[in-house]
Amino acid sequence: MLIIVLRTLILYAVVVVSLRVMGKRQLGELQPSELVVAIMISDLASVPMQDIDIPLLWGILPVLTLIVAEVLLSFMSLKSKRVRRFLSGEPSIVIYDGKIIESELMRLRFNVNDLLSELRLCGCHDISEVEAAVVETSGKLSVIQKCGARTATVSDLSGNGSQKEGLPFAIISDGTLNREELRRSGHSLTWLRDELSKRGICHISDVFLMSVNAEGKIFIQNKSH
């Protein structure tokens, strides 16, 4: 009996440490690869916990192998947009300016009833009041309501609520130019180079993040070297 208790405590500690290494995401926010690792870890740890004839090391080694693989993949996804897109996918805009984008719903295999249900959970009951709705890589729906439909803020009450609303365009992310976002923002590559030049930035690869909101306001953060 004591052996079973000790084995259980050891495996429990290994699993807890492993999940801590993976990060602090909640279960619903895990990326697909992280969710697979979490499920496999729990399954692998339960086998030597139930059968004392199986060496404890046979349960610990596969768990550690999965964690090393997950850490390596996470590091690769930080350095490579292609790897990041393969492992986690990309956010998908399913509603823009009060209109449902049917092609995106079909691609995501997301039916209208599911979409309406998610909107209600976000406190939105009228699609025409939605400026943008995005299905994040975790599967969660993010909703930006139009100015007239959202709860009044201090800015609205002070008379500054007439600003344009909408998703900001992430033109540069981690030193990589997103040409589609640049096109959607209504700007050209020449404009981008001029804006970077004004700020003394010579190369796109030196920019960690550059975004432009619906009003044309630019946010730029350089990479830390």
Accessible surface in RSA format (square Angstrom, percent):
REM  Atomic radii and reference values for relative SASA: ProtOr
REM  Chains: A
REM  Algorithm: Lee & Richards
REM  Probe-radius: 1.40
REM  Slices: 20
REM RES _ NUM      All-atoms   Total-Side   Main-Chain    Non-polar    All polar
REM                ABS   REL    ABS   REL    ABS   REL    ABS   REL    ABS   REL
RES MET A   1   180.04  93.2 139.50  92.3  40.54  96.5 120.74 102.7  59.29  78.6
RES LEU A   2   126.47  70.4 120.47  86.2   5.99  15.1 122.22  85.8   4.25  11.4
RES ILE A   3   110.03  62.6 109.38  81.5   0.65   1.6 109.92  79.2   0.10   0.3
RES ILE A   4    72.35  41.2  72.25  53.8   0.10   0.2  72.31  52.1   0.04   0.1
RES VAL A   5    68.60  45.1  66.03  59.8   2.57   6.2  68.60  59.6   0.00   0.0
RES LEU A   6    90.01  50.1  89.97  64.4   0.04   0.1  89.97  63.2   0.04   0.1
RES ARG A   7    23.37   9.8  23.37  11.9   0.00   0.0   8.58  11.7  14.80   9.0
RES THR A   8    44.83  31.9  44.83  45.5   0.00   0.0  39.78  53.4   5.05   7.6
RES LEU A   9   102.19  56.9  98.79  70.7   3.40   8.6  99.17  69.6   3.03   8.1
RES ILE A  10    76.47  43.5  72.72  54.2   3.75   9.0  76.35  55.0   0.12   0.3
RES LEU A  11     0.34   0.2   0.34   0.2   0.00   0.0   0.34   0.2   0.00   0.0
RES TYR A  12   140.18  65.4 136.74  77.8   3.44   9.0  97.92  73.6  42.26  52.1
RES ALA A  13    50.43  46.4  46.43  71.7   4.00   9.1  50.43  71.0   0.00   0.0
RES VAL A  14    26.38  17.4  22.10  20.0   4.28  10.3  25.92  22.5   0.46   1.2
RES VAL A  15    27.55  18.1  27.55  24.9   0.00   0.0  27.55  23.9   0.00   0.0
RES VAL A  16    61.43  40.4  59.76  54.1   1.66   4.0  61.10  53.1   0.33   0.9
RES VAL A  17    92.74  61.0  91.83  83.1   0.92   2.2  92.73  80.6   0.01   0.0
RES SER A  18     2.97   2.5   1.57   2.1   1.40   3.2   1.40   3.0   1.57   2.2
RES LEU A  19    74.90  41.7  71.16  50.9   3.73   9.4  71.44  50.2   3.46   9.3
RES ARG A  20   145.21  61.0 130.97  66.8  14.24  33.9  52.91  72.3  92.29  55.9
RES VAL A  21    79.33  52.2  51.66  46.8  27.66  66.7  59.34  51.6  19.99  54.2
RES MET A  22    30.25  15.7   6.60   4.4  23.65  56.3  10.27   8.7  19.98  26.5
RES GLY A  23    37.36  46.1   0.00   N/A  37.36  46.1  25.27  69.3  12.10  27.1
RES LYS A  24   173.73  84.8 138.50  85.0  35.23  83.9  90.66  81.6  83.07  88.5
RES ARG A  25   118.23  49.6  92.53  47.2  25.69  61.2  23.37  31.9  94.86  57.5
RES GLN A  26   129.97  72.7 122.47  89.5   7.50  17.9  39.40  83.9  90.58  68.7
RES LEU A  27   132.78  73.9 117.16  83.8  15.62  39.3 119.27  83.8  13.51  36.3
RES GLY A  28    59.17  73.0   0.00   N/A  59.17  73.0  42.06 115.4  17.12  38.3
RES GLU A  29    66.86  38.4  66.69  50.5   0.17   0.4  19.91  38.5  46.94  38.3
RES LEU A  30    27.23  15.2  17.60  12.6   9.63  24.2  17.60  12.4   9.63  25.9
RES GLN A  31    21.97  12.3  21.97  16.1   0.00   0.0   7.48  15.9  14.50  11.0
RES PRO A  32    69.46  50.6  62.84  57.3   6.62  24.0  69.06  57.0   0.40   2.5
RES SER A  33    25.39  21.5  17.16  22.9   8.23  19.0  18.43  39.2   6.97   9.8
RES GLU A  34    14.56   8.4  14.56  11.0   0.00   0.0   1.26   2.4  13.30  10.9
RES LEU A  35    70.64  39.3  70.64  50.5   0.00   0.0  70.64  49.6   0.00   0.0
RES VAL A  36    81.76  53.8  80.53  72.9   1.23   3.0  81.71  71.0   0.05   0.1
RES VAL A  37    12.78   8.4  12.78  11.6   0.00   0.0  12.78  11.1   0.00   0.0
RES ALA A  38    21.20  19.5  14.47  22.3   6.73  15.3  14.79  20.8   6.40  17.0
RES ILE A  39   103.96  59.2 100.98  75.2   2.98   7.2 103.85  74.8   0.11   0.3
RES MET A  40    83.57  43.3  81.65  54.0   1.92   4.6  69.39  59.0  14.18  18.8
RES ILE A  41     0.82   0.5   0.82   0.6   0.00   0.0   0.82   0.6   0.00   0.0
RES SER A  42    64.71  54.7  55.46  74.0   9.25  21.3  43.86  93.4  20.86  29.2
RES ASP A  43    95.08  66.6  90.86  90.4   4.21  10.0  16.13  38.0  78.95  78.7
RES LEU A  44    54.34  30.3  52.25  37.4   2.09   5.3  52.91  37.2   1.43   3.8
RES ALA A  45     3.69   3.4   3.69   5.7   0.00   0.0   3.69   5.2   0.00   0.0
RES SER A  46    34.37  29.0  33.82  45.1   0.56   1.3  24.60  52.4   9.77  13.7
RES VAL A  47    73.89  48.6  70.74  64.0   3.15   7.6  73.32  63.7   0.57   1.6
RES PRO A  48     2.41   1.8   2.41   2.2   0.00   0.0   2.41   2.0   0.00   0.0
RES MET A  49    56.59  29.3  51.34  34.0   5.25  12.5  24.87  21.1  31.72  42.0
RES GLN A  50   150.07  83.9 112.24  82.0  37.83  90.1  44.49  94.7 105.58  80.1
RES ASP A  51    58.71  41.1  55.51  55.2   3.20   7.6  19.41  45.7  39.29  39.2
RES ILE A  52    87.61  49.9  69.46  51.8  18.15  43.7  69.46  50.0  18.15  49.3
RES ASP A  53   126.80  88.8  97.19  96.7  29.60  70.0  31.13  73.3  95.67  95.4
RES ILE A  54    42.21  24.0  41.06  30.6   1.15   2.8  42.21  30.4   0.00   0.0
RES PRO A  55    61.23  44.6  50.72  46.2  10.51  38.2  61.16  50.5   0.06   0.4
RES LEU A  56    36.35  20.2  31.97  22.9   4.38  11.0  31.97  22.5   4.38  11.8
RES LEU A  57   104.11  58.0 101.37  72.5   2.75   6.9 101.85  71.5   2.27   6.1
RES TRP A  58   170.46  68.4 157.06  76.0  13.39  31.4 136.23  72.6  34.23  55.5
RES GLY A  59     2.10   2.6   0.00   N/A   2.10   2.6   2.06   5.7   0.04   0.1
RES ILE A  60    28.22  16.1  28.22  21.0   0.00   0.0  28.22  20.3   0.00   0.0
RES LEU A  61    91.90  51.2  91.74  65.6   0.15   0.4  91.82  64.5   0.08   0.2
RES PRO A  62    42.22  30.8  35.92  32.7   6.30  22.9  41.73  34.5   0.49   3.0
RES VAL A  63     0.00   0.0   0.00   0.0   0.00   0.0   0.00   0.0   0.00   0.0
RES LEU A  64    83.26  46.4  82.79  59.2   0.47   1.2  82.94  58.2   0.32   0.9
RES THR A  65    88.43  62.9  82.71  83.9   5.72  13.6  65.81  88.4  22.62  34.2
RES LEU A  66    30.51  17.0  30.27  21.7   0.24   0.6  30.46  21.4   0.05   0.1
RES ILE A  67    13.07   7.4  13.07   9.7   0.00   0.0  13.07   9.4   0.00   0.0
RES VAL A  68    86.98  57.2  84.81  76.8   2.17   5.2  86.93  75.5   0.06   0.2
RES ALA A  69    43.64  40.1  39.11  60.4   4.53  10.3  43.26  60.9   0.38   1.0
RES GLU A  70     7.32   4.2   6.47   4.9   0.85   2.0   2.61   5.0   4.71   3.8
RES VAL A  71    67.02  44.1  64.83  58.7   2.19   5.3  66.32  57.6   0.70   1.9
RES LEU A  72   103.31  57.5 103.02  73.7   0.29   0.7 103.08  72.4   0.23   0.6
RES LEU A  73    62.36  34.7  62.36  44.6   0.00   0.0  62.36  43.8   0.00   0.0
RES SER A  74    43.38  36.7  38.85  51.8   4.53  10.4  32.84  69.9  10.54  14.8
RES PHE A  75   115.41  57.7 113.11  70.1   2.30   6.0 114.59  69.5   0.82   2.4
RES MET A  76    92.00  47.6  89.38  59.2   2.61   6.2  71.97  61.2  20.02  26.5
RES SER A  77    17.69  14.9  17.68  23.6   0.01   0.0   3.49   7.4  14.20  19.9
RES LEU A  78   115.80  64.5 112.92  80.8   2.89   7.3 113.14  79.5   2.66   7.2
RES LYS A  79   152.34  74.3 117.68  72.2  34.66  82.5  63.57  57.2  88.77  94.6
RES SER A  80    37.32  31.5  32.68  43.6   4.64  10.7  25.36  54.0  11.97  16.8
RES LYS A  81    52.40  25.6  43.95  27.0   8.44  20.1  31.70  28.5  20.70  22.0
RES ARG A  82   197.01  82.7 190.82  97.3   6.19  14.7  62.48  85.4 134.53  81.5
RES VAL A  83    34.13  22.5  31.46  28.5   2.67   6.4  34.13  29.7   0.00   0.0
RES ARG A  84    72.54  30.5  72.54  37.0   0.00   0.0  44.19  60.4  28.34  17.2
RES ARG A  85   108.46  45.5 101.54  51.8   6.91  16.5  44.40  60.7  64.05  38.8
RES PHE A  86   172.70  86.4 144.11  89.3  28.59  74.4 152.21  92.3  20.49  58.6
RES LEU A  87    29.56  16.5  21.37  15.3   8.19  20.6  23.58  16.6   5.98  16.1
RES SER A  88    22.89  19.3  16.15  21.6   6.73  15.5   6.56  14.0  16.33  22.9
RES GLY A  89    33.12  40.8   0.00   N/A  33.12  40.8  26.31  72.2   6.81  15.2
RES GLU A  90    88.31  50.7  71.01  53.7  17.30  41.2  24.30  47.0  64.01  52.3
RES PRO A  91    77.99  56.8  58.70  53.5  19.29  70.1  58.75  48.5  19.24 119.6
RES SER A  92     5.41   4.6   1.39   1.9   4.02   9.3   4.27   9.1   1.14   1.6
RES ILE A  93    39.87  22.7  35.95  26.8   3.92   9.4  35.95  25.9   3.92  10.6
RES VAL A  94     0.00   0.0   0.00   0.0   0.00   0.0   0.00   0.0   0.00   0.0
RES ILE A  95     0.00   0.0   0.00   0.0   0.00   0.0   0.00   0.0   0.00   0.0
RES TYR A  96    78.21  36.5  74.45  42.4   3.77   9.8  51.58  38.8  26.63  32.8
RES ASP A  97    76.67  53.7  70.10  69.8   6.58  15.6  11.60  27.3  65.07  64.9
RES GLY A  98    17.02  21.0   0.00   N/A  17.02  21.0   2.36   6.5  14.67  32.9
RES LYS A  99   155.43  75.8 151.79  93.1   3.63   8.7  97.32  87.6  58.11  61.9
RES ILE A 100    51.23  29.2  30.04  22.4  21.18  51.1  30.04  21.6  21.18  57.5
RES ILE A 101    58.66  33.4  54.81  40.8   3.85   9.3  58.66  42.2   0.00   0.0
RES GLU A 102   129.05  74.1 124.40  94.1   4.65  11.1  37.05  71.7  92.00  75.1
RES SER A 103    76.69  64.8  64.76  86.4  11.93  27.5  52.24 111.2  24.46  34.3
RES GLU A 104    40.41  23.2  40.41  30.6   0.00   0.0  10.76  20.8  29.65  24.2
RES LEU A 105     9.69   5.4   9.25   6.6   0.44   1.1   9.32   6.5   0.37   1.0
RES MET A 106   152.39  78.9 132.00  87.4  20.38  48.5 110.97  94.3  41.42  54.9
RES ARG A 107   143.09  60.1 120.55  61.4  22.54  53.7  71.17  97.3  71.92  43.6
RES LEU A 108    53.53  29.8  32.52  23.3  21.01  52.8  36.53  25.7  16.99  45.7
RES ARG A 109   213.34  89.6 178.51  91.0  34.83  82.9  77.62 106.1 135.72  82.3
RES PHE A 110    43.02  21.5  37.24  23.1   5.78  15.0  37.79  22.9   5.23  15.0
RES ASN A 111    83.54  57.6  74.51  72.0   9.02  21.7  41.45  99.8  42.08  40.7
RES VAL A 112    74.54  49.0  72.63  65.7   1.91   4.6  72.63  63.1   1.91   5.2
RES ASN A 113   113.32  78.1 108.08 104.4   5.25  12.6  25.61  61.6  87.71  84.8
RES ASP A 114    64.47  45.2  62.34  62.0   2.13   5.0  10.67  25.1  53.79  53.6
RES LEU A 115     0.00   0.0   0.00   0.0   0.00   0.0   0.00   0.0   0.00   0.0
RES LEU A 116    59.29  33.0  58.77  42.0   0.52   1.3  58.88  41.4   0.40   1.1
RES SER A 117    43.01  36.3  42.23  56.4   0.78   1.8  14.70  31.3  28.31  39.7
RES GLU A 118    57.47  33.0  57.47  43.5   0.00   0.0   5.00   9.7  52.47  42.8
RES LEU A 119     3.63   2.0   3.63   2.6   0.00   0.0   3.63   2.5   0.00   0.0
RES ARG A 120   130.16  54.6 118.79  60.6  11.37  27.1  44.86  61.3  85.30  51.7
RES LEU A 121   141.99  79.1 106.86  76.4  35.14  88.3 110.48  77.6  31.51  84.8
RES CYS A 122    60.01  45.4  25.44  28.4  34.57  81.2  15.80  40.0  44.21  47.7
RES GLY A 123    48.57  59.9   0.00   N/A  48.57  59.9  28.87  79.2  19.70  44.1
RES CYS A 124     1.37   1.0   0.26   0.3   1.11   2.6   0.88   2.2   0.48   0.5
RES HIS A 125   149.52  81.7 111.23  77.3  38.29  98.0  86.99  89.6  62.53  72.8
RES ASP A 126    62.85  44.0  59.01  58.7   3.84   9.1  18.52  43.6  44.32  44.2
RES ILE A 127    37.90  21.6  34.50  25.7   3.40   8.2  34.50  24.8   3.40   9.2
RES SER A 128    63.61  53.7  55.94  74.7   7.66  17.7  44.55  94.9  19.06  26.7
RES GLU A 129    66.31  38.1  64.77  49.0   1.54   3.7  15.19  29.4  51.12  41.7
RES VAL A 130     0.00   0.0   0.00   0.0   0.00   0.0   0.00   0.0   0.00   0.0
RES GLU A 131    24.68  14.2  24.68  18.7   0.00   0.0   0.00   0.0  24.68  20.1
RES ALA A 132     0.31   0.3   0.00   0.0   0.31   0.7   0.00   0.0   0.31   0.8
RES ALA A 133     0.00   0.0   0.00   0.0   0.00   0.0   0.00   0.0   0.00   0.0
RES VAL A 134    11.41   7.5  11.41  10.3   0.00   0.0  11.41   9.9   0.00   0.0
RES VAL A 135    15.45  10.2  14.14  12.8   1.31   3.1  14.14  12.3   1.31   3.5
RES GLU A 136    58.32  33.5  53.91  40.8   4.41  10.5  20.86  40.3  37.46  30.6
RES THR A 137    41.20  29.3  22.03  22.3  19.16  45.7  15.40  20.7  25.80  39.0
RES SER A 138    34.01  28.7  12.11  16.2  21.90  50.4   8.10  17.2  25.91  36.3
RES GLY A 139    49.23  60.7   0.00   N/A  49.23  60.7  29.73  81.6  19.50  43.7
RES LYS A 140   129.46  63.2 121.61  74.6   7.85  18.7  79.63  71.7  49.83  53.1
RES LEU A 141     4.89   2.7   1.06   0.8   3.82   9.6   1.06   0.7   3.82  10.3
RES SER A 142    42.61  36.0  35.97  48.0   6.64  15.3  28.40  60.5  14.21  19.9
RES VAL A 143    37.70  24.8   5.52   5.0  32.18  77.5   5.52   4.8  32.18  87.3
RES ILE A 144    53.26  30.3  49.71  37.0   3.55   8.5  53.26  38.4   0.00   0.0
RES GLN A 145    42.29  23.6  35.14  25.7   7.14  17.0   5.42  11.5  36.87  28.0
RES LYS A 146    63.01  30.7  62.86  38.6   0.15   0.4  34.02  30.6  28.99  30.9
RES CYS A 147    42.56  32.2  32.74  36.5   9.81  23.1  18.23  46.2  24.33  26.2
RES GLY A 148    83.49 103.0   0.00   N/A  83.49 103.0  44.60 122.4  38.89  87.1
RES ALA A 149    33.46  30.8   3.26   5.0  30.19  68.7  10.67  15.0  22.79  60.4
RES ARG A 150    72.20  30.3  56.91  29.0  15.29  36.4  24.78  33.9  47.42  28.7
RES THR A 151   120.59  85.8 105.43 106.9  15.15  36.1  76.96 103.4  43.63  66.0
RES ALA A 152    62.13  57.1  37.51  57.9  24.62  56.0  39.96  56.3  22.17  58.7
RES THR A 153    61.69  43.9  55.00  55.8   6.68  15.9  59.80  80.3   1.89   2.9
RES VAL A 154   128.06  84.3 124.35 112.6   3.71   8.9 124.72 108.4   3.34   9.1
RES SER A 155    46.11  39.0  40.23  53.7   5.88  13.5  35.72  76.1  10.39  14.6
RES ASP A 156    33.70  23.6  17.48  17.4  16.21  38.3  16.10  37.9  17.60  17.5
RES LEU A 157   144.71  80.6 110.62  79.1  34.09  85.7 113.85  80.0  30.86  83.1
RES SER A 158    73.71  62.3  35.20  47.0  38.51  88.7  45.88  97.7  27.83  39.0
RES GLY A 159    60.87  75.1   0.00   N/A  60.87  75.1  34.80  95.5  26.07  58.4
RES ASN A 160    84.63  58.4  78.92  76.3   5.71  13.7  14.84  35.7  69.78  67.4
RES GLY A 161    15.25  18.8   0.00   N/A  15.25  18.8   9.21  25.3   6.04  13.5
RES SER A 162   109.90  92.9  73.37  97.9  36.53  84.2  54.41 115.9  55.49  77.7
RES GLN A 163    93.68  52.4  85.44  62.4   8.24  19.6  16.51  35.1  77.17  58.5
RES LYS A 164   149.07  72.7 130.32  80.0  18.75  44.6  83.03  74.7  66.04  70.3
RES GLU A 165    44.46  25.5  29.58  22.4  14.88  35.4   6.24  12.1  38.22  31.2
RES GLY A 166    16.68  20.6   0.00   N/A  16.68  20.6   2.75   7.5  13.94  31.2
RES LEU A 167    32.47  18.1  30.93  22.1   1.55   3.9  30.93  21.7   1.55   4.2
RES PRO A 168    73.35  53.5  61.90  56.4  11.45  41.6  61.90  51.1  11.45  71.1
RES PHE A 169    22.84  11.4  22.84  14.1   0.00   0.0  22.84  13.8   0.00   0.0
RES ALA A 170    38.75  35.6  37.58  58.0   1.17   2.7  37.58  52.9   1.17   3.1
RES ILE A 171     0.00   0.0   0.00   0.0   0.00   0.0   0.00   0.0   0.00   0.0
RES ILE A 172     0.00   0.0   0.00   0.0   0.00   0.0   0.00   0.0   0.00   0.0
RES SER A 173    41.86  35.4  41.54  55.4   0.32   0.7  14.69  31.3  27.17  38.1
RES ASP A 174    48.37  33.9  38.47  38.3   9.89  23.4  10.38  24.4  37.98  37.9
RES GLY A 175    14.06  17.3   0.00   N/A  14.06  17.3   1.30   3.6  12.76  28.6
RES THR A 176    58.60  41.7  55.13  55.9   3.47   8.3  34.37  46.2  24.22  36.6
RES LEU A 177    31.65  17.6  14.63  10.5  17.02  42.8  14.63  10.3  17.02  45.8
RES ASN A 178    36.88  25.4  34.66  33.5   2.23   5.4   3.23   7.8  33.65  32.5
RES ARG A 179   156.60  65.8 148.92  75.9   7.69  18.3  63.36  86.6  93.24  56.5
RES GLU A 180    90.79  52.1  85.53  64.7   5.26  12.5  51.62  99.8  39.17  32.0
RES GLU A 181    29.27  16.8  29.27  22.1   0.00   0.0   9.14  17.7  20.13  16.4
RES LEU A 182     9.76   5.4   9.76   7.0   0.00   0.0   9.76   6.9   0.00   0.0
RES ARG A 183   154.21  64.7 139.56  71.1  14.65  34.9  74.48 101.8  79.73  48.3
RES ARG A 184    73.16  30.7  46.85  23.9  26.31  62.6  28.54  39.0  44.62  27.0
RES SER A 185    20.32  17.2   0.32   0.4  20.00  46.1   1.04   2.2  19.28  27.0
RES GLY A 186    66.49  82.0   0.00   N/A  66.49  82.0  35.00  96.1  31.49  70.5
RES HIS A 187    62.38  34.1  47.04  32.7  15.34  39.2  37.88  39.0  24.50  28.5
RES SER A 188    60.75  51.3  52.56  70.1   8.19  18.9  47.42 101.0  13.33  18.7
RES LEU A 189    45.11  25.1  40.74  29.1   4.36  11.0  40.74  28.6   4.36  11.7
RES THR A 190    90.09  64.1  88.98  90.2   1.11   2.7  55.11  74.0  34.98  52.9
RES TRP A 191    50.84  20.4  46.81  22.7   4.03   9.5  39.35  21.0  11.49  18.6
RES LEU A 192     0.00   0.0   0.00   0.0   0.00   0.0   0.00   0.0   0.00   0.0
RES ARG A 193   144.31  60.6 139.11  70.9   5.20  12.4  47.10  64.4  97.21  58.9
RES ASP A 194    73.26  51.3  71.23  70.9   2.02   4.8  15.86  37.3  57.40  57.2
RES GLU A 195    18.49  10.6  18.49  14.0   0.00   0.0   0.00   0.0  18.49  15.1
RES LEU A 196     5.46   3.0   5.46   3.9   0.00   0.0   5.46   3.8   0.00   0.0
RES SER A 197    77.62  65.6  60.88  81.2  16.75  38.6  25.81  55.0  51.81  72.6
RES LYS A 198   154.33  75.3 112.37  68.9  41.96  99.9  81.94  73.8  72.39  77.1
RES ARG A 199   108.73  45.7  77.35  39.4  31.38  74.7  40.97  56.0  67.76  41.1
RES GLY A 200    66.23  81.7   0.00   N/A  66.23  81.7  37.37 102.5  28.86  64.6
RES ILE A 201    16.10   9.2   7.26   5.4   8.84  21.3  10.71   7.7   5.38  14.6
RES CYS A 202   112.14  84.8  75.55  84.3  36.59  86.0  22.51  57.0  89.63  96.6
RES HIS A 203   114.16  62.4 110.99  77.1   3.17   8.1  68.80  70.9  45.36  52.8
RES ILE A 204    43.54  24.8  38.10  28.4   5.45  13.1  38.10  27.4   5.45  14.8
RES SER A 205    64.44  54.5  58.53  78.1   5.91  13.6  40.75  86.8  23.69  33.2
RES ASP A 206    47.06  33.0  46.92  46.7   0.14   0.3  11.75  27.7  35.31  35.2
RES VAL A 207     0.00   0.0   0.00   0.0   0.00   0.0   0.00   0.0   0.00   0.0
RES PHE A 208    97.81  48.9  96.31  59.7   1.50   3.9  96.31  58.4   1.50   4.3
RES LEU A 209    59.23  33.0  59.23  42.4   0.00   0.0  59.23  41.6   0.00   0.0
RES MET A 210     0.00   0.0   0.00   0.0   0.00   0.0   0.00   0.0   0.00   0.0
RES SER A 211    19.05  16.1  18.68  24.9   0.37   0.9   6.09  13.0  12.97  18.2
RES VAL A 212     2.61   1.7   2.61   2.4   0.00   0.0   2.61   2.3   0.00   0.0
RES ASN A 213    49.71  34.3  46.17  44.6   3.53   8.5  21.25  51.1  28.46  27.5
RES ALA A 214    34.36  31.6  14.45  22.3  19.90  45.3  18.54  26.1  15.81  41.9
RES GLU A 215    91.45  52.5  55.13  41.7  36.33  86.5  21.17  40.9  70.28  57.4
RES GLY A 216    38.79  47.8   0.00   N/A  38.79  47.8  21.39  58.7  17.40  39.0
RES LYS A 217   154.03  75.1 141.47  86.8  12.56  29.9  92.39  83.2  61.65  65.7
RES ILE A 218    37.85  21.5  13.60  10.1  24.25  58.4  13.68   9.8  24.17  65.6
RES PHE A 219   102.00  51.0  99.81  61.8   2.19   5.7 102.00  61.8   0.00   0.0
RES ILE A 220    36.88  21.0   8.58   6.4  28.30  68.2   8.58   6.2  28.30  76.8
RES GLN A 221    92.56  51.8  88.81  64.9   3.75   8.9  23.67  50.4  68.89  52.3
RES ASN A 222    79.66  54.9  66.23  64.0  13.43  32.3  19.27  46.4  60.39  58.4
RES LYS A 223    63.59  31.0  54.23  33.3   9.36  22.3  21.91  19.7  41.68  44.4
RES SER A 224   116.06  98.1  81.42 108.7  34.64  79.8  54.75 116.6  61.32  85.9
RES HIS A 225   189.84 103.8 109.92  76.4  79.92 204.4 115.07 118.6  74.77  87.0
END  Absolute sums over single chains surface
CHAIN  1 A    14623.5      12127.9       2495.6       8999.5       5624.0
END  Absolute sums over all chains
TOTAL         14623.5      12127.9       2495.6       8999.5       5624.0
